[in-house]
Amino acid sequence: MSYAVPDEYREFRRDLHRHPEPAWCEFYTTARIVEALRARPLDAVHVGPDALDAEARRNVPDEETLETWSDSARAAGADPDVLTQLAGGNTGCVAVAERGPGPVVALRVDIDGLPITEADADDHVPAAEGFRSDHEGYMHACGHDAHATMGLGVLDRVLESDFDGTLKVFFQPGEEKIVGGKPMAESGHLDDVDYLYAVHVGLDHPSGEIVCGVDGFLAVTHFHAAFDGEPAHAGARPEQGRNTVQAMAAAIQNLYAIPRHADGATRVNAGLVGGGTATNIVPDASYIEGEVRGETTALAEYMFDHADRILDSAAAMHDCAVEVTTKGAAPSAESDAALADVVGTAASNVDGVEAVVDRAELGGSEDATFLMNRVQANGGLACYVGVGTDHPGGHHTSTFDVVESDIALGIDVLADAIRTVATDAP
């Protein structure tokens, strides 16, 4: 079998690559996916608020930002009717194909981009072949354009097969800010799912390698701490000020001093910090955007409890106030061995697969865990699959790209695994 990706999927992936959009702003991406889905014999395509629980969303951009991205999507040719359905940043969709009385099998793919300026060197394939990002300062630096294409391809393969059951494909927004998984998990569309697969390309695994079950998801919480103080002249009347930069600095130092935990790995990072207006003014407003992670959900909660206390204490120490807001969060999860075994069997029978890895650790965070946990809590099984690709730059870098033939390989492996679980329950 040849793994030159079919032209339709190559063009679809490259179109998405040219139009990367951040969380809750995936207007063009969703509209383009919906256009492709409605050209297929599906039983339902749930769009926008029908695809997720809008009340469970976090960190939604302001109206001006949403309008800017929606207008950009419209100018790029997105269907105005679909854009109307996505109003307010209710992006994402769910495709449903009912093909018999068998089990309900689901596939989750993510669709958002990153705030990274894409490389424009001649040796960067998207630049050389004319599909570099049109949105300067944003790019698909983690392969979500490939994931969305796999979702479409898996639908096609399953629809062409003797699949007996119902297939749902979740095109999920907002993974990079870990805000889209929970609203989709709480949409109700997962409540009858028996088996769920999620997928990611790369993860430092080479082309031709399939990871049957990814584990090691760190639970994570993103937070924003806004410090509020009092301005004053820094030379003439410094004692009249309440200095938020002092509070912020004390907080940062002590965040990194949170004790490690005997039960497993923990992480903390103050990723974005800032404040003040001029060198001669005591700064009355400062902020920290940071994150805590844990090997388990309980460990992440331990880290956040300490972080919250430290932020409050640092503010009080310098007679300031602080407001701490959770911007995004995701729990830990584990892939079910039974579903991973099905992937292993499918991969071993697909030409082009050169290595099959039973298990691997992610070492990061992913909000597919909300969907995985939801299915598992309802008695189903869930598994996160890795499809290797020789990406020239690491994930979240300006030179990231995927080998397009690996998209076709991933489609075949996932479609075969989905067809198998529908007929031979693990």
Secondary structure, DSSP 8 states (H G I E B T S, - for coil): ------HHHHHHHHHHHHS---TT--HHHHHHHHHHHHTS--SEEEEGGGTS-GGG--S---HHHHHHHHHHHHHTT--HHHHHHTTTT---EEEEEE-SSS-EEEEEEE---BS------TTSHHHHTT-S-SSTT-B--SSHHHHHHHHHHHHHHHHTTT--SEEEEEEE--TTTT-SHHHHHTSSTTTT-SEEEEEEE-TT--TTEEEEEEE---EEEEEEEEEE-B--BTTT-GGG-B-HHHHHHHHHHHHTTS--BTTB-EEEEEEEEEE-S-TTB---EEEEEEEEEESSHHHHHHHHHHHHHHHHHHHHHTT-EEEEEEEEEE------HHHHHHHHHHHHTSTT--EEEEEEE--S--THHHHHHHHHHTT-EEEEEEE----SS-TTSTT----THHHHHHHHHHHHHHHHHHHS--
